[in-house]
């Protein structure tokens, strides 16, 4: 037998060809980890001087703390940590802590007394507390002349799990809308079922609307399962109106279902539609604020981040659940506006592009 036709060599080359001829596999093996690493690298980038952020409650003693930290920044070397202190009111600082936008809140009680507010379950919070306390104690002269106390935010509404549950609900909504709708249509097309539908007097509008409404029917149990788990097992609160929460969730589901319809309107194989859906979901996994606040990313890309449907959905869900935001609050009406635009735009485009075969 010729070496060029050896079974091992032939089978090996066949498997290689099967791999590189399927774009979906190439994306998941090489593209997805690379893009994920780049996105998370931007979010958790470590410049030459690491930056530790915290909020400082504005009062009669806050100027001393701010002056001490600024002096430390001015005297630190290029490789030493830098401190970014944001001066806010008591209400605003604690709101930012509750919604995951800051790891630590500093409250100067007196000339030599400081209280730190933080959630100990957030990995960066104890580290920020230790670093800033070290700066203040050294400035006042060791051994630790400043009396400190800790206010660990473990009450429902201010913990990391409270931040996480709306993120998981949003992730489930996105995945269900894209995969539940997109894969269904492509499988119909592969199985020649769409051809049979095309032979009936049914308008394509009614067919696509039926697919969307069916997805909404499956959405409600999904939401209540995650909400029930959060409430029963972790004590996650719902401060705002549950009806408004469901309204935002439904509009978000319609937006993602519309995107799923658009992606599947002409796709011929499951590989092609899965590649397109992964390409749509990847930036939202990274930038949308699922597991950490999207405020971590640079200001230059915030307009892009705020235009993502998942970003708007999660901001509104967290605003309603954790802060009691109402329909008149910007975080809610802006989310409804952006999500509605995605719904109408993608459904109208899908209606024009949709092909039965």
KEPAMAR-658379 format. One record per residue (C-alpha): x, y, z; residue in three letters. Coordinates in steps of 0.2 Angstrom, whole numbers, padded with zeros to 4 digits, always signed. Example, Ala and Ser with C-alpha at 12.3 -4.5 7.8 and 13.67 -1.06 7.14 Angstrom:
<sites>
+0062-0022+0039ALA
+0068-0005+0036SER
</sites>
This chain:
<sites>
+0000+0000+0000UNK
+0006+0017-0005UNK
+0011+0029+0010UNK
+0001+0043+0002UNK
-0015+0032+0004UNK
-0011+0025+0022UNK
-0027+0024+0032UNK
-0020+0034+0047UNK
-0014+0048+0036UNK
-0030+0049+0026UNK
-0042+0048+0041UNK
-0031+0061+0050UNK
-0032+0073+0035UNK
-0051+0070+0034UNK
-0053+0076+0052UNK
-0043+0091+0049UNK
-0053+0096+0034UNK
-0070+0093+0043UNK
-0064+0105+0056UNK
-0058+0120+0046UNK
-0072+0119+0034UNK
-0085+0123+0048UNK
-0084+0141+0053UNK
-0093+0138+0069UNK
-0080+0126+0075UNK
-0066+0138+0071UNK
-0075+0152+0080UNK
-0078+0143+0096UNK
-0060+0135+0097UNK
-0050+0151+0091UNK
-0061+0166+0089UNK
-0072+0165+0105UNK
-0057+0163+0118UNK
-0047+0177+0109UNK
-0061+0189+0109UNK
-0066+0185+0127UNK
-0048+0188+0132UNK
-0047+0204+0124UNK
-0064+0211+0131UNK
-0061+0205+0148UNK
-0043+0212+0147UNK
-0050+0229+0143UNK
-0062+0228+0158UNK
-0049+0222+0170UNK
-0034+0230+0162UNK
-0019+0233+0173UNK
-0009+0249+0168UNK
+0008+0252+0174UNK
+0001+0259+0190UNK
-0015+0249+0196UNK
-0030+0260+0200UNK
-0040+0257+0216UNK
-0057+0266+0215UNK
-0068+0270+0229UNK
-0082+0283+0234UNK
-0081+0295+0248UNK
-0096+0302+0256UNK
-0096+0321+0256UNK
-0096+0329+0274UNK
-0086+0340+0285UNK
-0072+0328+0287UNK
-0071+0321+0269UNK
-0059+0335+0263UNK
-0045+0328+0275UNK
-0047+0310+0268UNK
-0047+0317+0250UNK
-0031+0327+0253UNK
-0022+0313+0261UNK
-0026+0301+0246UNK
-0021+0315+0233UNK
-0005+0317+0242UNK
-0001+0299+0242UNK
-0005+0299+0223UNK
+0007+0313+0220UNK
+0021+0305+0230UNK
+0019+0287+0223UNK
+0031+0279+0211UNK
+0026+0273+0193UNK
+0023+0255+0199UNK
+0013+0260+0215UNK
-0006+0259+0215UNK
-0015+0274+0211UNK
-0031+0279+0220UNK
-0047+0286+0212UNK
-0059+0294+0224UNK
-0076+0300+0219UNK
-0084+0312+0230UNK
-0103+0309+0232UNK
-0118+0311+0243UNK
-0122+0298+0256UNK
-0137+0292+0246UNK
-0128+0292+0229UNK
-0112+0283+0236UNK
-0122+0269+0244UNK
-0133+0267+0228UNK
-0117+0265+0218UNK
-0111+0252+0230UNK
-0127+0243+0230UNK
-0128+0242+0211UNK
-0110+0236+0209UNK
-0102+0252+0202UNK
-0090+0255+0216UNK
-0082+0242+0227UNK
-0080+0253+0243UNK
-0088+0268+0251UNK
-0077+0278+0264UNK
-0086+0288+0277UNK
-0076+0300+0287UNK
-0084+0300+0305UNK
-0072+0312+0313UNK
-0054+0318+0312UNK
-0047+0301+0316UNK
-0062+0290+0313UNK
-0067+0281+0297UNK
-0080+0269+0292UNK
-0079+0258+0277UNK
-0094+0251+0268UNK
-0092+0236+0257UNK
-0098+0219+0251UNK
-0086+0206+0257UNK
-0092+0194+0244UNK
-0084+0205+0230UNK
-0066+0200+0227UNK
-0060+0218+0225UNK
-0069+0226+0240UNK
-0058+0219+0254UNK
-0042+0223+0244UNK
-0048+0241+0241UNK
-0052+0243+0259UNK
-0035+0237+0265UNK
-0025+0248+0253UNK
-0035+0264+0257UNK
-0034+0261+0275UNK
-0015+0258+0274UNK
-0013+0275+0266UNK
-0024+0284+0279UNK
-0015+0276+0293UNK
+0003+0279+0287UNK
-0002+0298+0284UNK
-0008+0299+0302UNK
+0008+0291+0308UNK
+0008+0273+0313UNK
+0004+0263+0323UNK
-0014+0265+0317UNK
-0020+0281+0325UNK
-0036+0282+0315UNK
-0050+0272+0323UNK
-0059+0262+0309UNK
-0074+0252+0308UNK
-0082+0241+0294UNK
-0100+0241+0288UNK
-0101+0225+0278UNK
-0115+0226+0266UNK
-0124+0209+0268UNK
-0142+0215+0268UNK
-0153+0210+0254UNK
-0151+0222+0240UNK
-0133+0227+0242UNK
-0125+0210+0239UNK
-0116+0203+0224UNK
-0130+0189+0222UNK
-0143+0203+0221UNK
-0133+0211+0207UNK
-0131+0194+0199UNK
-0149+0187+0198UNK
-0155+0200+0186UNK
-0140+0197+0175UNK
-0144+0178+0174UNK
-0162+0183+0170UNK
-0156+0194+0156UNK
-0143+0181+0149UNK
-0157+0168+0149UNK
-0168+0180+0139UNK
-0155+0183+0126UNK
-0151+0165+0124UNK
-0169+0160+0123UNK
-0173+0173+0110UNK
-0159+0170+0099UNK
-0157+0151+0100UNK
-0175+0147+0103UNK
-0181+0157+0088UNK
-0166+0156+0076UNK
-0162+0137+0078UNK
-0181+0133+0076UNK
-0182+0142+0059UNK
-0166+0135+0052UNK
-0172+0117+0057UNK
-0188+0120+0049UNK
-0179+0126+0033UNK
-0167+0111+0034UNK
-0182+0099+0036UNK
-0192+0107+0021UNK
-0206+0112+0033UNK
-0205+0130+0028UNK
-0209+0125+0010UNK
-0225+0117+0016UNK
-0230+0132+0026UNK
-0226+0143+0010UNK
-0239+0132+0001UNK
-0253+0137+0013UNK
-0262+0154+0012UNK
-0254+0160+0028UNK
-0245+0177+0027UNK
-0227+0176+0033UNK
-0231+0190+0045UNK
-0243+0178+0054UNK
-0230+0164+0054UNK
-0216+0175+0061UNK
-0228+0183+0074UNK
-0233+0166+0080UNK
-0215+0161+0083UNK
-0212+0177+0093UNK
-0228+0174+0104UNK
-0223+0156+0107UNK
-0206+0162+0113UNK
-0214+0174+0125UNK
-0225+0160+0132UNK
-0210+0150+0136UNK
-0201+0165+0144UNK
-0213+0168+0158UNK
-0209+0152+0167UNK
-0191+0154+0164UNK
-0191+0171+0173UNK
-0201+0165+0188UNK
-0190+0150+0190UNK
-0175+0162+0192UNK
-0184+0175+0202UNK
-0191+0161+0214UNK
-0174+0154+0216UNK
-0166+0171+0220UNK
-0180+0175+0232UNK
-0182+0159+0241UNK
-0164+0153+0243UNK
-0154+0170+0243UNK
-0167+0182+0249UNK
-0165+0193+0234UNK
-0178+0208+0236UNK
-0189+0216+0223UNK
-0190+0234+0228UNK
-0200+0240+0213UNK
-0216+0235+0204UNK
-0216+0217+0198UNK
-0228+0222+0183UNK
-0215+0235+0177UNK
-0201+0222+0179UNK
-0211+0209+0168UNK
-0215+0223+0155UNK
-0196+0227+0153UNK
-0193+0208+0152UNK
-0206+0205+0139UNK
-0200+0220+0128UNK
-0182+0213+0130UNK
-0187+0196+0125UNK
-0196+0203+0109UNK
-0180+0212+0105UNK
-0169+0197+0106UNK
-0182+0186+0097UNK
-0182+0199+0083UNK
-0163+0198+0081UNK
-0165+0179+0081UNK
-0178+0180+0067UNK
-0167+0191+0057UNK
-0152+0180+0058UNK
-0162+0165+0053UNK
-0172+0173+0039UNK
-0160+0166+0026UNK
-0148+0154+0035UNK
-0147+0137+0027UNK
-0137+0127+0040UNK
-0136+0126+0059UNK
-0118+0130+0058UNK
-0120+0146+0049UNK
-0134+0152+0060UNK
-0125+0147+0076UNK
-0109+0157+0070UNK
-0120+0172+0067UNK
-0129+0171+0084UNK
-0112+0168+0093UNK
-0105+0184+0085UNK
-0120+0194+0091UNK
-0120+0187+0109UNK
-0101+0188+0112UNK
-0100+0207+0113UNK
-0115+0207+0125UNK
-0108+0194+0136UNK
-0092+0204+0138UNK
-0099+0222+0138UNK
-0117+0220+0143UNK
-0114+0220+0162UNK
-0119+0202+0166UNK
-0106+0199+0180UNK
-0099+0216+0183UNK
-0104+0234+0180UNK
-0101+0240+0162UNK
-0094+0256+0170UNK
-0077+0247+0170UNK
-0075+0250+0152UNK
-0067+0266+0145UNK
-0078+0281+0142UNK
-0074+0280+0123UNK
-0084+0264+0120UNK
-0099+0268+0132UNK
-0110+0274+0118UNK
-0108+0257+0109UNK
-0111+0248+0126UNK
-0127+0258+0130UNK
-0134+0254+0112UNK
-0133+0235+0116UNK
-0150+0228+0120UNK
-0143+0217+0134UNK
-0135+0232+0143UNK
-0152+0242+0143UNK
-0161+0226+0149UNK
-0150+0223+0163UNK
-0149+0241+0169UNK
-0168+0242+0169UNK
-0170+0226+0178UNK
-0158+0230+0191UNK
-0165+0248+0193UNK
-0182+0241+0196UNK
-0177+0226+0207UNK
-0164+0234+0218UNK
-0168+0253+0218UNK
-0187+0253+0215UNK
-0185+0263+0198UNK
-0202+0267+0190UNK
-0208+0271+0173UNK
-0203+0289+0174UNK
-0185+0285+0179UNK
-0172+0287+0164UNK
-0165+0270+0167UNK
-0182+0262+0163UNK
-0189+0273+0149UNK
-0173+0273+0140UNK
-0172+0254+0141UNK
-0190+0252+0134UNK
-0186+0265+0120UNK
-0170+0256+0115UNK
-0177+0238+0116UNK
-0193+0244+0107UNK
-0182+0251+0093UNK
-0172+0234+0092UNK
-0189+0225+0091UNK
-0197+0235+0077UNK
-0181+0237+0067UNK
-0176+0218+0067UNK
-0194+0212+0065UNK
-0197+0223+0050UNK
-0180+0219+0042UNK
-0183+0200+0045UNK
-0200+0202+0037UNK
-0192+0209+0021UNK
-0177+0196+0021UNK
-0187+0180+0026UNK
-0186+0166+0014UNK
-0196+0150+0014UNK
-0183+0140+0006UNK
</sites>
